[in-house]
Amino acid sequence: MAQQLQNTDAANFLNVGTSADGLIALREQRRTKMPGNPLIQPIFQAEIATQLDHLLLTEQPFRERLAWFWFNHFTVSLRQGSVRSVVGAYMREAIRPHVTGRFVDMLVAVMRHPAMLMYLDNSSSIGPNSPIGRKNHRGLNENLARECLELHTVSPQGGYTQADVTSFAAILTGWGIDMKADRPGFSFREKAHEPGEKNVMGQVFPEGEQGGLLALNYLGTHPATYRHIATQLVSHFISDKPLPQDVEHIAGVLQQSGGDLQKTSLALADLPDAHKPGSKFRSPMDYATAVMRALSLGGAPSTPDNPHSPAHILFSACGILGQPIWSAPLPNGWGDRAADWSAPADMLARTDWSWRMAAHAHADDPMEIAHAALGPALRKTTLTAMHHAGSRQDALALLFSSPEFQRR
């Protein structure tokens, strides 16, 4: 695990561009009023092909799990249509480079990225006393400020008030996207920024873009933020009900290291229950990925327009099983507890899908797959059931439906 994080990210994403390329496509579609998404859809399909290919083939699975964990923490969703043009770039530009860096640096990258600015509508937030606000009588949009405080940083346990949300929203006025630039991207619009000093959680911040950066640095290094993200990390990697002493240990590592996510991630392995198998129930994405990796499905790069390629099979599976990629219903992301994913209908859907996937194993020995996938967690009951199965496909379906395969 340490080696995965100490080495550089080995991901090599093919045939994708930057967020600016996605914004140019979005701008052209809007300018010409094209129906559908003829320019954006190929960009999105290329992102799905290369990013899910990497998920299936990566030899740095711990690093990869962290990348998707942090994407969920800083959720953006395709439910806001414009995000489709930049969601893949968001993952590559704002999340992945900071997985082993400082939390506050990831926070700043996220808050300035077009995907987050569009998802939470900060471009429409205008300082009431700014030149644009006085002229057009427009006001604050508090979405980004509220979610940053509630979900991304200090959480309600940090003790912020509605007045802090409003003040933080004023700090973030002017943070938007310049869609007219040759290479569209983040832009600070001074004429939309609320003038004057602002107070958030007892701290005074100056006007201007610098005030926003100082506020993010304050929030991103706050003890309440470290406790909040420690709770989420322990919940995701260790237990649905994190022990207070585990949370305190991880929060302490964050505090002592200045938010160093590499040290913090590795500290998870020091917790008493870190290597206890079966403590976490697999989400649909986690489950589908595990099945396809167990079957060694993946290899040649998936082509963006081929629905039968491994990446698109995985993309389709996540939708079928209830967790469509990059499409969380709310800004708090997908749930992370067994109760969120283990209803009877959910389990039946997994069995049905895994039986169909098992047909791809034409020659592999199901017993070898079982031992390779589960190791010592494999139960004798499951082996016996597989041994008496009527076919290779049935044996694999029993493996993938077993209680131990539902957990990691």
TAGILIN-V471463 format. One line per field, one symbol per residue. psi: psi as a letter, one per 20 degrees, with the letter a starting at -180 (. if undefined). A space follows every 10 residues. Layout:
psi=???
//
This chain:
psi=gghhhhrqpi pnpqkqbrhh ghhgggghgg gjlpqblhhh ghgghhgggh hhghhhiqjm hggghgghgh ghglpqqiio hhhhijgghg ghhhfgijhj bqghhggggg hiqhghhggj khhjopphjr ghghgilraq ojgggghggg hhdhrhiijr rhhhggghhh hjqiobpnii qgnqaqpooh iipprrqqpp ljppqrrrhh hgghghhghi jqhhghhghg ggghhghgqh npphhgghgh hhggghjkko hghgghhhii qhjhjoqjhp pprgggghgg ghhhjkoqeq ppphjoijqg hhggggghgh jjmppkkqhr ijaqqjqhhi jkqghghghg ggghghhhii nhiqohhggg hhhhciipqh gggghhhjqi rgghghhggi iqhhhir.
//
